[in-house]
Amino acid sequence: MNLRTKKIREEARRLLSDKVVDVVLGFAEGTLPLRAAPVIARDAREVDRLVWNSFCENNLARYLRGMRDQRVAVVAKGCDTRAIVALLAEHQLNREDLYIIGVPCEGMVDRRLLARRAPGEILEAQEESNDIVVKGDGFALRWPRAEVLYPSCSACTHPNPVIFDTCVVDPVKAWSDDAYERIREFEARSPSERWAYFQSEAERCIRCYACRQACPLCYCEECFVDHGQPRWIESGVTPNGLQGWLIGRAYHLAGRCVGCGACQRACPMDIDLVYLTGKLNKEMEELYGFEVGLSVEEIPPLATFEPHE
Amino acid sequence: MKRITKQDIRGLVAHLLHDRVVYAPSWAGKFVTFRKIKSPEEIVWDCLVTREPPKKALFPQTEVLLQYQRQPQGLMVQSTENMVREQVIWGIRPCDVRAIQAMDLVFDTSENPDVYYINRRRKTALVGIGCNEPLSTCFCTTVGGSPFTRDGCDLFLTDIGDAFVIEVLTPKGEELVAGFDLAEANAADQAAARSAEEKALARMAPIVQIDRLRERLDRMIDHPFWQEVQATCLGCGVCTLLCPVCYCFDIVDEGTPNYGVRIRNWDSCQYRVYTLEASGHNPRPTGRERVRQRLMHKFVYYLVNEGVLGCVGCGRCVQLCPVNLDIREVLKRIQALPL
């Protein structure tokens, strides 16, 4: 058992038995290789299901608004805590009902990248020190973890929890000191290249809304895309409908996206989504000097206005 | 039983492409899915579970039902129901064929024939292929299928290494291979095909006793299980939209007074707005009712209404659920619940 798992379980057991919280929201072993699954532990028996590994790819902050009737301990990596901060700043959560078990994060492994690289179905996956080892029928492959992380993890500048009640291990060093490297590279392309890329990504969209549902900051009671009167965008899988959806969603996350990449990992069609919100975050930093999810007190620029504006 | 080499079969596909639309597993950027192909070279022969099922070839995600246009002489309304060419779904796996058969029972009925679906369906030939090495996420045998079920196919292929054994099963299948001189499969070919089938079946032990499930589910409508199992569900449409059987749709009019279309789009019972009524009332207000609905429809209501299950065990929802909410585990837990 790795140290993070051990500490998470210890803390979860204590919190439940001392009745500090009603439930612990964390990750359990998944049913497939390279997967973990969100789980809600309600008693000490269920605590032993909690794990921490390179596959804890969901942003658990996404569940917290729906659990406001309970006192919740949440296992949270850097991006999860940034989402919690953003939700607190938008008055969506009560800090006193939350207990944050912070987990310094070494990045999550891109399971689809590995699936593409493997010559057959991956039937087994293990973490061995800093490597990921996968096995299947007639093959065994090994990669350094750092080389097979999700793009949003490779670009992560805040792997350590920014808010917590307890932190299970010492802080880790960030992979990156520049969250916008890829955005700048994209900005350097010609408008026609950028348009072609966006079109080819958008055309795969099946409007399952997994991106929206996985996102901790997409919490509107009624999403613009579900409006019938007026209908803001075409309802079908037409170029207008799909592009309208992706752009509309990205704009609603301007300066609100914590860059966790949960949307992209949830997308069953492997659509590049984080570069859209990343670009808008970059604009927000340049315009307002605002980086989301770092301060509960600072009012998000698009949630306020100055009289002279 | 005939045989065709892996080289010659490309010629057969090229021949079909002359006057038919051919859907086949092929690369769409980062994954393999059913797409219209232009050349046999695009076909990916060894992909068992394509990212998307081929259902859109019969039931497009967005389909124009009619269009209207204001013209000097008045409003011109045009139906689109007869605008489909002959098509082939090439390399469809037995689970996806069973899914189409399940959809037939919904759309192709004497009381409520869906002309759009039926028109496509009648013009579609299915070329099935057996699954020599089912994936770990496959569970077709649990829900009454098998990796080599031929039922519903017009042609059926079995990969025997350097060649395919090809079985012509229907008059439609005969049309597809008309003019092609197919060699008879010899005893060794037939033995190889049988062996492939036996090996595949040996890997596919059922995971639950499906015939006992319905009776349990019938007694579970108010069980606390649903509240618990839905707790981590995101409420997205991945499991339903990428399900080969799920057929729900919504009809929408889009346009201006001068021009517009009536379209139908796939819909999903997992969406909040799916059951939202104009009054604001929602009979399935939370994830509990919506997750339960999906399971109940697949394993009870489909059976009651159509006589077959609404799940074919392709495992796409298992592979693609963003939170690894695995339907196989849900079924196992239902089987083990003390009721």
HADDOCK unambig.tbl for C-alpha pairs under 7 A between the chains (distance, minus, plus):
assign (segid A and resid 30 and name CA) (segid B and resid 324 and name CA) 6.52 0.50 0.50
assign (segid A and resid 37 and name CA) (segid B and resid 323 and name CA) 5.46 0.50 0.50
assign (segid A and resid 37 and name CA) (segid B and resid 324 and name CA) 5.44 0.50 0.50
assign (segid A and resid 38 and name CA) (segid B and resid 232 and name CA) 6.24 0.50 0.50
assign (segid A and resid 38 and name CA) (segid B and resid 323 and name CA) 6.41 0.50 0.50
assign (segid A and resid 39 and name CA) (segid B and resid 232 and name CA) 6.74 0.50 0.50
assign (segid A and resid 208 and name CA) (segid B and resid 236 and name CA) 5.82 0.50 0.50
assign (segid A and resid 208 and name CA) (segid B and resid 237 and name CA) 4.30 0.50 0.50
assign (segid A and resid 208 and name CA) (segid B and resid 238 and name CA) 5.53 0.50 0.50
assign (segid A and resid 208 and name CA) (segid B and resid 241 and name CA) 6.76 0.50 0.50
assign (segid A and resid 209 and name CA) (segid B and resid 236 and name CA) 5.55 0.50 0.50
assign (segid A and resid 209 and name CA) (segid B and resid 237 and name CA) 6.49 0.50 0.50
assign (segid A and resid 210 and name CA) (segid B and resid 236 and name CA) 4.74 0.50 0.50
assign (segid A and resid 210 and name CA) (segid B and resid 237 and name CA) 6.65 0.50 0.50
assign (segid A and resid 210 and name CA) (segid B and resid 238 and name CA) 6.74 0.50 0.50
assign (segid A and resid 213 and name CA) (segid B and resid 234 and name CA) 5.47 0.50 0.50
assign (segid A and resid 213 and name CA) (segid B and resid 235 and name CA) 6.48 0.50 0.50
assign (segid A and resid 213 and name CA) (segid B and resid 236 and name CA) 5.82 0.50 0.50
assign (segid A and resid 214 and name CA) (segid B and resid 234 and name CA) 6.31 0.50 0.50
assign (segid A and resid 236 and name CA) (segid B and resid 62 and name CA) 5.38 0.50 0.50
assign (segid A and resid 236 and name CA) (segid B and resid 265 and name CA) 6.00 0.50 0.50
assign (segid A and resid 237 and name CA) (segid B and resid 61 and name CA) 6.91 0.50 0.50
assign (segid A and resid 237 and name CA) (segid B and resid 62 and name CA) 5.89 0.50 0.50
assign (segid A and resid 266 and name CA) (segid B and resid 322 and name CA) 4.59 0.50 0.50
assign (segid A and resid 268 and name CA) (segid B and resid 238 and name CA) 6.83 0.50 0.50
assign (segid A and resid 268 and name CA) (segid B and resid 320 and name CA) 5.88 0.50 0.50
